[in-house]
C-alpha cells in the first residue's frame, strides 16, 4: 500500500484570451522547473468541470512524501528559480492565484 502524501494545492484563474499561453507555460515551463525538486513526487493539473465561475478554472495538486519535504521545497533553489521565472514571464499580469493551501492525510480507504 502506498503511503498517503502531503498535498500542496494551488487554484488559478486567467482570462480566456490568456488560456493557451498560460497552459503552455504551466505545462512546459513551470511544472518542469518545480519538478526538478526531488522531494516532489507527483503533480496533477485539473480544469474546472462545468461553468461554476465562482470557482477557479485551474487547480494544480503537488504531492510530497512528507511535511518536511514540502517545507524544504519552499526554501529550495528549484522553487526560488521557478518563482523568479514566473514573476518575470507574467510581470504584466495574465493570471491570478486564487488560493493555495496544504493538506495532510488523515486516513485512506482503498477498494
C-alpha positions as CSV (number, residue, x, y, z in Angstrom):
1,X,0.0,0.0,0.0
2,X,1.3,3.5,-0.9
3,X,1.5,5.9,1.9
4,X,-0.8,9.0,1.6
5,X,1.1,12.1,0.6
6,X,1.1,15.7,1.8
7,X,-0.7,17.9,-0.8
8,X,0.0,21.5,-1.8
9,X,-3.0,22.7,-3.9
10,X,-3.0,25.9,-5.9
11,X,-6.1,27.3,-7.7
12,X,-5.5,29.7,-10.6
13,X,-7.6,31.7,-12.9
14,X,-6.8,33.6,-16.1
15,X,-8.8,35.5,-18.7
16,X,-9.9,33.3,-21.7
17,X,-7.5,35.2,-24.0
18,X,-4.6,34.0,-21.9
19,X,-5.6,30.4,-21.6
20,X,-3.4,29.0,-24.4
21,X,-0.3,30.9,-23.3
22,X,-1.0,30.1,-19.6
23,X,-1.4,26.4,-20.1
24,X,1.6,26.1,-22.5
25,X,3.7,27.9,-19.9
26,X,2.4,26.0,-16.9
27,X,2.8,22.6,-18.6
28,X,6.1,23.2,-20.4
29,X,8.0,25.6,-18.2
30,X,6.6,26.0,-14.7
31,X,5.9,22.4,-13.8
32,X,9.2,21.1,-15.2
33,X,11.1,23.7,-13.2
34,X,9.2,22.9,-10.0
35,X,9.6,19.1,-10.6
36,X,13.3,19.4,-10.5
37,X,12.9,19.4,-6.7
38,X,13.3,15.7,-6.0
39,X,11.0,15.7,-2.9
40,X,8.0,16.5,-5.2
41,X,6.6,13.1,-6.2
42,X,3.7,13.9,-8.4
43,X,1.9,16.9,-10.0
44,X,-1.6,16.7,-11.4
45,X,-3.4,19.6,-13.1
46,X,-7.1,19.9,-13.2
47,X,-9.6,22.1,-15.1
48,X,-12.9,23.0,-13.6
49,X,-15.7,20.7,-14.7
50,X,-18.8,22.8,-15.6
51,X,-19.3,26.5,-15.7
52,X,-19.3,27.4,-12.0
53,X,-17.5,30.7,-12.4
54,X,-17.3,31.1,-8.6
55,X,-14.6,28.5,-8.5
56,X,-11.1,28.9,-10.0
57,X,-10.7,27.4,-13.5
58,X,-7.5,25.6,-12.9
59,X,-6.0,23.6,-10.0
60,X,-2.6,22.1,-9.5
61,X,-2.0,19.4,-6.9
62,X,1.6,18.9,-5.9
63,X,2.3,15.7,-3.9
64,X,5.2,15.3,-1.3
65,X,6.2,12.3,0.7
66,X,6.4,14.2,4.0
67,X,5.7,17.5,5.6
68,X,9.5,18.0,5.8
69,X,9.8,17.5,2.0
70,X,7.1,20.2,1.5
71,X,8.7,22.6,4.0
72,X,12.2,22.1,2.4
73,X,10.7,22.6,-1.1
74,X,9.7,26.2,-0.2
75,X,13.3,27.0,0.7
76,X,14.8,25.2,-2.2
77,X,16.7,26.7,-5.2
78,X,14.3,25.0,-7.5
79,X,11.3,26.7,-6.0
80,X,13.1,30.1,-6.0
81,X,14.1,29.7,-9.6
82,X,10.5,28.8,-10.7
83,X,9.0,31.8,-8.8
84,X,11.6,34.2,-10.3
85,X,10.8,32.9,-13.8
86,X,7.1,33.1,-13.1
87,X,7.4,36.7,-11.9
88,X,9.4,37.6,-15.0
89,X,7.2,35.9,-17.5
90,X,4.0,37.3,-16.0
91,X,5.2,40.7,-14.8
92,X,2.5,42.5,-16.7
93,X,-0.2,40.2,-15.3
94,X,-2.2,37.5,-17.1
95,X,-3.3,35.1,-14.4
96,X,-4.2,35.1,-10.7
97,X,-3.5,32.6,-7.9
98,X,-6.9,32.5,-6.3
99,X,-5.8,30.4,-3.3
100,X,-3.3,27.9,-2.2
101,X,-3.2,25.6,0.8
102,X,-1.6,22.4,2.1
103,X,-3.4,19.2,3.3
104,X,-2.1,16.3,5.4
105,X,-3.7,12.9,5.2
106,X,-6.0,11.7,7.9
107,X,-6.9,8.3,6.6
108,X,-7.0,6.5,3.3
109,X,-9.6,4.0,2.2
110,X,-8.9,1.6,-0.8
111,X,-11.0,-0.9,-2.6
